[in-house]
Amino acid sequence: MPSQVHRLFFALRPDSAEREEIARAAAGLQAVQHIRGHWLDLAKLHLTVQFLGDFLSTDEIVRQATGAAASLHVAPFEFTLDRVATFPRRFHPPCVLRCAPESEAPLQELARELGTALRTAGLGAHLETRPYVPHLTIAYARSGLPEPSAIEPIIWRAWAIDLVDSHGGQHVQIGRWPLRA
């Protein structure tokens, strides 16, 4: 029997009120058939801050990652999701909620500071090199949207960051660290 792959990432996860607002936005998009495709389970909604990769064994990576998260010094902040878009991809493009440009800076700072802490902890080789684009995936569409569309703004208060292990169709929270200056 093959070993199970564990996909590890740091993410912001919505609280129940934010999840309801995201669900309402998704339902509105479904109702007008703006997007057709596979919609994600609300329990799995998250905004990835740093992706670490896929692993068969996680003990050492988790130890290093939890040490990095514990050293993080970023104050809680708010940001706004205000539009829906798809990322270019030939088959089943991700349908995402994107940030208002003026509220993206604290997310960029969180990703940068966490990246620095992860490199210091010895995990730099596992970090993505492409630019960070904050987004929350809500579906995988049958086809892409021609351009982003406005949605009712969703204000999200980021107060903690989670280390998540995605395996076997589940998202398991390994740890949570409150954001603090």
C-alpha positions in Angstrom: 0.0 0.0 0.0 1.5 3.4 -1.0 2.3 6.0 1.6 0.0 8.9 2.0 1.2 12.3 0.7 0.9 15.2 3.1 0.6 18.6 1.5 1.7 21.2 4.1 1.0 24.9 4.0 0.5 28.0 6.2 -2.9 29.6 5.8 -5.4 32.1 7.1 -8.7 30.3 7.7 -12.0 32.2 7.9 -14.0 32.3 11.1 -17.7 31.3 10.9 -19.0 34.8 10.0 -16.4 35.2 7.2 -17.1 31.7 6.0 -20.9 32.6 5.8 -20.1 35.7 3.7 -17.9 33.7 1.4 -20.6 31.1 1.1 -23.1 33.8 0.3 -20.8 35.3 -2.4 -20.3 31.8 -3.9 -24.1 31.0 -3.9 -24.7 34.3 -5.7 -22.2 33.4 -8.3 -23.7 29.9 -8.7 -27.3 31.4 -8.9 -26.4 33.6 -11.9 -24.4 30.8 -13.4 -21.5 33.1 -13.5 -19.2 30.2 -12.8 -19.8 26.5 -13.5 -17.6 23.8 -12.1 -16.5 22.0 -8.9 -17.2 24.1 -5.8 -15.0 23.6 -2.8 -16.2 22.4 0.6 -16.7 25.4 2.9 -14.7 23.6 5.6 -11.6 23.6 3.4 -11.7 27.3 2.6 -8.3 29.0 3.3 -6.0 31.7 2.0 -2.6 30.2 1.6 0.3 32.4 2.9 3.2 30.0 2.4 3.1 26.6 0.6 5.7 24.1 1.9 5.1 21.2 -0.5 4.2 17.5 -0.6 5.8 15.0 1.8 5.7 11.4 2.7 7.2 12.0 6.2 6.4 15.3 8.0 7.9 15.1 11.5 11.1 17.1 10.8 9.4 19.6 8.4 6.6 20.2 11.0 9.1 20.7 13.8 11.0 23.3 11.7 7.8 25.0 10.5 6.3 25.3 14.0 9.5 26.9 15.3 9.3 29.4 12.4 5.6 30.2 13.1 6.3 30.7 16.8 9.0 33.3 16.0 6.7 35.4 13.7 6.0 39.0 14.7 3.2 40.4 12.5 0.3 42.4 14.1 -3.3 41.3 13.4 -4.8 43.1 10.4 -7.9 43.4 8.1 -8.2 42.9 4.4 -11.0 43.0 1.9 -12.0 40.4 -0.7 -13.9 42.4 -3.3 -13.8 40.5 -6.7 -14.0 37.1 -8.3 -11.5 36.1 -11.0 -10.0 33.0 -12.5 -6.3 32.2 -12.9 -5.3 31.3 -16.4 -5.1 27.6 -16.9 -6.2 25.4 -19.8 -8.4 23.0 -17.8 -10.5 23.8 -14.8 -9.0 27.2 -13.9 -9.2 28.1 -10.2 -12.0 30.5 -9.4 -10.8 32.8 -6.7 -11.8 35.7 -4.5 -9.1 38.4 -4.8 -8.2 41.3 -2.5 -8.9 44.9 -3.0 -5.5 46.2 -4.1 -5.3 48.7 -1.2 -5.7 45.9 1.4 -3.2 43.5 -0.1 -0.1 45.1 1.6 -0.5 43.4 5.0 -0.9 40.0 3.4 2.3 40.6 1.4 4.0 41.5 4.6 2.8 38.4 6.4 4.0 36.2 3.5 7.4 37.9 3.4 7.9 37.7 7.2 6.8 34.1 7.4 9.1 33.3 4.4 12.0 34.9 6.3 11.2 32.8 9.4 10.9 29.6 7.4 14.3 30.3 5.6 15.9 30.9 9.0 14.4 27.6 10.2 16.1 25.8 7.3 13.0 25.4 5.0 14.0 27.9 2.3 14.4 25.1 -0.3 10.7 24.3 0.1 9.3 27.8 -0.5 7.8 28.9 -3.8 9.9 31.3 -5.8 7.1 32.9 -7.8 5.5 36.1 -6.6 2.9 35.8 -3.9 -0.7 36.5 -5.1 -3.2 36.5 -2.2 -6.4 34.7 -3.1 -9.0 32.3 -1.8 -10.0 29.5 -4.1 -13.7 28.8 -4.1 -14.1 26.5 -7.1 -12.5 25.0 -10.2 -14.3 26.3 -13.2 -15.1 24.7 -16.5 -13.8 27.8 -18.2 -12.2 31.0 -17.1 -13.9 34.3 -16.6 -13.1 36.9 -19.3 -12.2 39.5 -16.6 -12.6 39.9 -12.8 -16.0 40.8 -11.5 -16.9 42.8 -8.4 -18.6 41.1 -5.4 -20.0 42.5 -2.2 -16.9 43.2 -0.2 -16.0 40.7 2.5 -13.9 42.1 5.3 -11.6 39.5 6.9 -9.8 40.0 10.2 -6.6 38.0 10.2 -5.7 37.3 13.8 -4.0 33.9 13.6 -2.1 31.7 11.1 -2.5 27.9 10.8 -0.2 25.2 9.7 -2.4 22.8 7.7 -1.8 19.2 6.6 -3.9 18.3 3.6 -4.1 14.5 3.1 -6.7 11.9 2.4 -9.2 14.6 1.4 -9.0 16.3 4.7 -7.5 19.5 6.0 -6.0 18.9 9.4 -4.8 21.9 11.5 -1.4 21.0 13.0 -1.0 24.3 14.9 -2.3 27.8 15.2 -0.3 30.9 16.2 -1.9 34.2 17.0 -0.6 37.2 15.1 1.3 39.6 17.3 3.5 42.6 16.8 
